[in-house]
Each structure stands twice: as C-alpha cells, then as structure tokens.
C-alpha cells in the first residue's frame, strides 16, 4: 500500500504558546474590551508588522511578545476609550516556509505554523526513507548547522529531542544511514540498529 503524504492540516494547532513567542506578519490577534465600551477586534499583523484599529490607527507589534503587545495596545486604546478592561489572545498563527531535504520520503518545501518543530517537518516529509539516518538529522539555518538530533533518544527513551523550534527558511536535512548492526536472540528489542562511531557492543 502506498503511503499517503501528510498535509499541514494534520499538525496539531492547539500547542502551548511559549512566553517568548514573537509576533510577526500573519499572526492573528483577538482583542476584547468591556466596561464603558463593549468591543471585539479581530486583527491581523500586516507585512509592515502593524495592526490597524478603527478610530485608533496603526499599532506596531512586530517582534513583541503577547504580553508586550497587550501593554502597547492598552496604551493606544486608552487614547480613544476610558474605563475599560481588556484581554488579548492569539488566534491563527502565522505561517513559515521550511525545507526538508536529504533521505526523506517526500523532500521539498513546506508551509507550517510558526510553532512547528523539527519533528513536525519530518512528519510532513514522511520521515526518513529506508536509506535515511534516524540518528543524524540536522537543522541548517542561514547556511550554518545549528542543531542535530538523534531520534533513537525519542524512539527508545521518549526524550523530546526533536522539539527544536523552526524559523522561516530553515532546512531540515536527513543524512544517509550510517553503519548498522543486527541484534537478535534473548533480548528485549531484537532489531537492526544504526550505530554511531563512538558506540561499542
């Protein structure tokens, strides 16, 4: 049976927002006001990094955390309204473009949400192919290798080694599989294992 290529819609969207998450073009902000004024604003950060609020004008939020943006929006709204309470939440996340190359089943370019990780990108690319390494997966950013993950740490021990956040333009590269050894007999996990140069029997 042929494997169906995953889509970006299969990646969970209800991920916890890191406190240091920076707003950018395409992020969707939901502003709720109550008190002397009852109002809800559904705002999208434009390419200039600002949102437009009717009767208030443009407010620059690019590069701010959600907490910083809330403070700035509260100050701006205070010039037009008085005696109000406010909440700010993040709606739809901006999309970023990443690339997955090397020994994967579906190499190419992918549009993912801005909370996506190396694991998300590998999932969309179908994971390493039969020739692909599970132990040497690199993150290349601006032409420089910035991270390397070993999926054995996740598959065998449950460690979240692939949770490295991605940025637009990142490349996830899967190397060719290294040396392998077959382990069988009276053991808990008989299988063919990929070994690294520093590992012994």
C-alpha positions as CSV (number, residue, x, y, z in Angstrom):
1,X,0.0,0.0,0.0
2,X,1.3,3.4,-0.9
3,X,1.8,5.8,2.0
4,X,-0.4,8.9,1.8
5,X,1.6,12.1,2.0
6,X,0.7,14.0,5.2
7,X,-0.6,17.6,5.0
8,X,-0.1,20.6,7.2
9,X,-3.7,20.2,8.5
10,X,-2.6,17.1,10.3
11,X,-0.3,19.0,12.6
12,X,-2.0,19.9,15.9
13,X,-2.7,23.6,16.2
14,X,-3.5,23.7,20.0
15,X,0.1,23.9,21.1
16,X,1.1,25.9,24.2
17,X,2.4,29.3,23.3
18,X,5.9,29.9,24.6
19,X,6.2,33.1,26.7
20,X,9.0,34.4,24.4
21,X,6.9,33.9,21.2
22,X,7.5,36.9,19.0
23,X,4.6,38.3,16.9
24,X,5.1,38.6,13.2
25,X,3.4,39.2,9.9
26,X,0.3,36.9,9.6
27,X,-0.3,36.4,13.3
28,X,-4.0,37.0,14.3
29,X,-4.8,38.9,17.5
30,X,-8.1,38.9,19.2
31,X,-8.8,42.0,21.4
32,X,-11.8,42.1,23.8
33,X,-12.9,45.3,25.5
34,X,-15.5,45.6,28.2
35,X,-16.7,48.2,30.7
36,X,-17.8,51.6,29.3
37,X,-17.1,50.1,25.9
38,X,-18.1,46.6,24.6
39,X,-16.0,45.8,21.6
40,X,-14.1,42.9,20.0
41,X,-11.3,43.4,17.4
42,X,-10.0,40.6,15.1
43,X,-6.7,42.0,14.0
44,X,-4.0,40.5,11.6
45,X,-0.4,41.7,11.7
46,X,0.4,43.1,8.2
47,X,3.6,42.9,6.3
48,X,4.9,46.1,8.0
49,X,4.4,44.4,11.4
50,X,1.4,46.5,12.5
51,X,-2.3,46.1,13.2
52,X,-4.9,48.6,12.3
53,X,-7.6,49.5,14.9
54,X,-10.5,51.7,13.6
55,X,-10.6,55.2,15.2
56,X,-7.2,54.5,16.8
57,X,-4.9,53.8,13.8
58,X,-1.9,51.6,13.3
59,X,-0.1,50.0,16.2
60,X,3.3,48.3,15.6
61,X,3.6,44.9,17.2
62,X,6.2,43.1,15.2
63,X,8.8,41.4,17.4
64,X,6.8,41.9,20.6
65,X,5.7,39.1,22.9
66,X,2.0,38.8,23.6
67,X,2.4,40.5,27.0
68,X,4.3,43.4,25.4
69,X,1.8,43.7,22.7
70,X,-1.1,43.8,25.2
71,X,0.6,46.7,27.1
72,X,1.1,48.7,23.9
73,X,-2.4,48.1,22.6
74,X,-3.8,49.1,26.0
75,X,-1.9,52.4,25.9
76,X,-3.1,53.1,22.4
77,X,-6.7,52.2,23.1
78,X,-6.6,54.4,26.2
79,X,-6.3,57.4,23.8
80,X,-9.7,56.7,22.4
81,X,-11.6,55.0,25.3
82,X,-11.7,55.3,29.1
83,X,-12.7,53.0,31.9
84,X,-12.3,49.7,30.1
85,X,-10.9,46.3,30.7
86,X,-9.0,44.4,28.0
87,X,-7.8,40.9,27.1
88,X,-5.5,39.9,24.3
89,X,-5.2,36.4,22.8
90,X,-3.6,34.9,19.8
91,X,-5.8,33.4,17.2
92,X,-4.5,31.9,13.9
93,X,-0.7,31.6,13.8
94,X,1.4,33.0,11.0
95,X,2.8,30.5,8.5
96,X,6.5,30.0,7.8
97,X,8.3,28.3,4.9
98,X,10.7,25.5,5.7
99,X,12.6,22.9,3.6
100,X,13.2,19.2,4.3
101,X,15.9,17.6,2.2
102,X,18.1,14.5,2.2
103,X,17.0,11.0,2.7
104,X,13.3,11.5,3.4
105,X,10.2,10.1,1.7
106,X,8.8,13.4,0.4
107,X,11.6,16.1,0.2
108,X,10.6,19.6,-0.6
109,X,9.2,22.9,0.7
110,X,6.5,23.1,3.4
111,X,4.3,25.8,4.8
112,X,3.9,25.2,8.6
113,X,2.7,27.2,11.5
114,X,5.2,29.2,13.5
115,X,5.2,26.8,16.5
116,X,6.3,23.9,14.4
117,X,9.4,21.9,15.3
118,X,11.9,19.6,13.5
119,X,9.6,16.7,14.4
120,X,6.7,18.4,12.6
121,X,8.8,19.0,9.5
122,X,10.0,15.3,9.5
123,X,6.4,14.2,9.9
124,X,5.2,16.2,6.9
125,X,8.1,14.8,4.8
126,X,7.1,11.2,5.6
127,X,10.1,10.6,7.9
128,X,13.5,9.2,6.9
129,X,13.5,6.8,3.9
130,X,15.0,3.4,4.1
131,X,18.3,5.0,3.3
132,X,17.8,7.7,5.8
133,X,19.5,8.1,9.2
134,X,17.5,8.2,12.3
135,X,20.5,9.4,14.3
136,X,22.0,12.2,12.2
137,X,19.3,14.8,11.4
138,X,20.5,18.4,11.0
139,X,18.9,21.8,11.3
140,X,20.6,24.3,8.9
141,X,19.8,28.0,9.5
142,X,21.3,30.7,7.2
143,X,23.7,28.1,5.9
144,X,25.0,27.1,9.3
145,X,24.2,23.8,11.2
146,X,22.6,25.0,14.4
147,X,21.2,21.7,15.8
148,X,21.5,17.9,15.3
149,X,19.1,15.3,16.7
150,X,19.2,11.6,17.3
151,X,15.7,10.1,17.0
152,X,16.8,7.0,19.0
153,X,16.6,9.2,22.1
154,X,12.9,9.8,21.3
155,X,12.0,6.3,20.0
156,X,13.8,4.3,22.7
157,X,13.7,6.6,25.7
158,X,10.8,9.1,25.0
159,X,13.1,12.1,25.2
160,X,11.7,15.2,23.3
161,X,14.9,15.7,21.3
162,X,13.0,16.8,18.1
163,X,11.2,19.7,19.7
164,X,13.6,22.3,18.3
165,X,11.5,25.3,17.0
166,X,11.8,26.3,13.4
167,X,12.2,29.7,11.7
168,X,11.2,30.7,8.2
169,X,13.9,29.5,5.7
170,X,15.2,26.7,7.9
171,X,16.4,23.4,6.3
172,X,16.0,20.1,8.0
173,X,18.5,17.6,6.4
174,X,18.5,13.8,6.9
175,X,21.8,12.2,6.3
176,X,22.3,8.8,4.7
177,X,22.1,6.0,7.3
178,X,25.4,5.0,9.0
179,X,26.7,1.6,10.0
180,X,24.1,-0.9,11.2
181,X,24.2,-4.0,13.3
182,X,21.7,-6.7,13.8
183,X,21.0,-7.7,17.4
184,X,18.9,-10.8,18.0
185,X,18.4,-13.6,20.5
186,X,17.1,-13.5,24.1
187,X,16.9,-9.7,24.3
188,X,14.0,-7.2,24.8
189,X,14.3,-5.4,21.5
190,X,15.8,-7.6,18.7
191,X,16.2,-5.3,15.6
192,X,18.7,-3.8,13.2
193,X,20.3,-0.7,14.9
194,X,22.1,2.2,13.4
195,X,25.3,2.8,15.4
196,X,27.4,5.9,15.8
197,X,31.2,5.9,15.6
198,X,31.7,6.1,19.4
199,X,29.4,3.2,20.3
200,X,30.6,-0.3,21.2
201,X,28.9,-3.6,21.5
